[in-house]
Amino acid sequence: MERIRPAQPHHSVRDSVQAAIHALGVWTPADRARALIAFGAVATATAAMLPWRESLGILNVSLIFLLIVFVVALRGGSRAATLSALLSFAVFDFFFIPPYHTFTIASRDHVLALFVYVGVAITTGRLVSHLQGRTEQAERAEARATLLAELNSALIGGVTLHSILSAIVERVVKLIAAASAQILVPNSDGSFSPRAYFPERTPLDRQDMAVASWVFENKQPSGRRALAGTAFGRWRRPGDTRSRALLMLPIATTDQAIGVLAIEQAEGAPPISADAERVLVTFAAQAALAVDRARLTEEAARSAALAQSDELKSALLAAVSHDLRTPLATIKASTTSLLDTSVSWDEATKREFLIGIDEETDRLSLMVSNLLDLSRIEGGALKPDRDWVDGAELLNDVARRLRNRASASGKTIAVDTPDESPLLWLDYVEIAEVLLNLGDNSLKYSPEGSTVRLTLEISATDARFSVADNGPGMSRRDRNRVFTKFVRGETAGTSIGAGIGLSISKGLVEAHGGKIWLESEIGQGTTVFFTIPLALPEATDRARE
Amino acid sequence: MNERVLVIDDEAPIRRALQTALTGHGYQVEVAEDGADGLVRAATYSPQLIVLDLMMPKLDGLQVLLDLRSWSQVPVLVLSARGEEREKVRALDLGADDYLTKPFGIDELLARVRALLRRNTASASADAVTTFGDVTIDLGRRIVTKSGEEVHLTPTEFALLATFIAEPDRVLTHRHLLDRVWGGYAVDNAQQLRVYMGYLRRKLEDDPANPRWLITDPGVGYRLKTD
């Protein structure tokens, strides 16, 4: 990799003189052009004034030459101005001061006039060109400031890290007409990968990456300026047919380096000017702050989300421990009674205890399943594992499981299924869980001897399941709240368990694209309905792939 | 009775409960608390049935099964938990004979243990006649009757039923059934299996929507219950 190196530092007077002569001798085409302008201007003025030299008078001639020097200074810079001043001095003396066509001066007044003239000319020339230089500088500074402001506008409004990085690369490319720009960010293993790029991802080879690494560690831009002009780090490997100019800037704050901005110059385009480079370096530093800010915003959002989920988890834990306590209490009471040697229970009573333990265990098992699903729903990780299921078979299976619980308390389960039901595209375990939850609830609130009815109806678009009981029913207010998660501070009779079970059911049904609702009146029992859309064969084939 | 059962489970309470229940029903029980120990005991104790927990730390159930199947065809009943559906099916495809999902009732465990041991000792001859409910199947003469009346089955239906008869009272995975009856596992064939199960149920069950013999194990396969 070749890099243009700056000149070595000077060490001796002889070196300085040599350098000065070298500088004088190095006339760029622009300098030559300006010299020509100086010559031309003076020559033209001379030619114009020559015929009238008698009538014009020394004063007017000197004023006109002064004007020429002024104009040359404006356009040509101080060197050309000085040159034209000296030239016009010579020409003035030769052509316009008697005796004509000689360098000698007859009158003493004329000597004074001439030397005053040259003094004023040189001074004016330098002053004007200096002023002009200042004006140009001011204009360039303004251009720089404008460029910086426009680059910085990329940083405003970007809230996410990604949007800021994308805005940066896009702006840079558009504002300085680069071929491409990308932002490299370090990976954990020390290599760099592009996190944002515009317009396309330009591959960087190992050497480029090595430079990026250097830039990142040293927080210095790479590429040096050549002595004369503003070419940038032009890296060309031996044999590399395409020559690419890459400018790498560190995106870093004083304590932390964040990444590297790699700008590729357009092929054949003029090199990035010194002004633009300065602006970019400033911009990179500001970008670092903006990027840092975006990162902090993202972290803040994450911790806020975490805090909220923690809150939810504590509420859940509270609700769950409450729910679990009831079946556990029953089990504990039953087992300790049976273990109690001071009483001898008759066989029927023993059997009752044992049945109670068995039932409550089933209830606990359902709760555990509910919790598993609740955590998956909360985490957004719930994806039903669908398969073709016979709806009637599902309903009968659930009914069988509920019947054990029901018969112990003298209640019955009835099942109503259509004669011909199509296969349903759903997750068997999840929908069974929904039906078990609903059935369990219904059983809890059904009076002894009543029937809980499970029904399946098929319409043109969905399968509609319903679980109906003859319990006390619900008020309108409870009806609306019942599906919201663990409704707190319940009125007596509605335990929080109902809340979790129903909100799980809602989550599972909705994950299937269905709807769940209930109809109930005080004193007239409750029916919970839910639908599962009938799947189109194409949709399911696609889903299976 | 007196058959030897090996229980491999890392949880002591489960080992205790199973050992007590099985011993109570006349079986001889040996226990192992991890996969490695289980494999050693399987070789030295020579059980006639192994009850294997799928989720164990260190050497997990599937690895034990793989190792075991490389040198033994002893029937294996795997225990799985809710949420381990995939592992359960994998275990069955890798050679386990049946499964139970925790928490399970002991009655169900005993029924499956009995069924797996029966298979070992029974001789599956082509002359055997199988009965469940009011259905009788004579494999040799290819005659099926229900309530005394002959039932006509298509060749595919018969092949399917015969596959169940060959291995009664244990789960047969979709893949197993498709392999035996349709000669290969292909996506469209899974649908066929379902359809043909429907046909069989309609012909042989009293209430096809509420089957008593040809049971669905959701997500896994089907089983034929003969008792």
Interface residues (C-beta under 8 A of the other chain):
Chain A: T361 S365 V368 S369 L372 D385 D387 W388 V389 D390 A392 E393 N396 D397 V415 T417 L423 Y428 V429 A432 R544
Chain B: R82 G83 E85 P103 V187 Q191 R194 G198 A209 N210 P211 T216 P218 G219
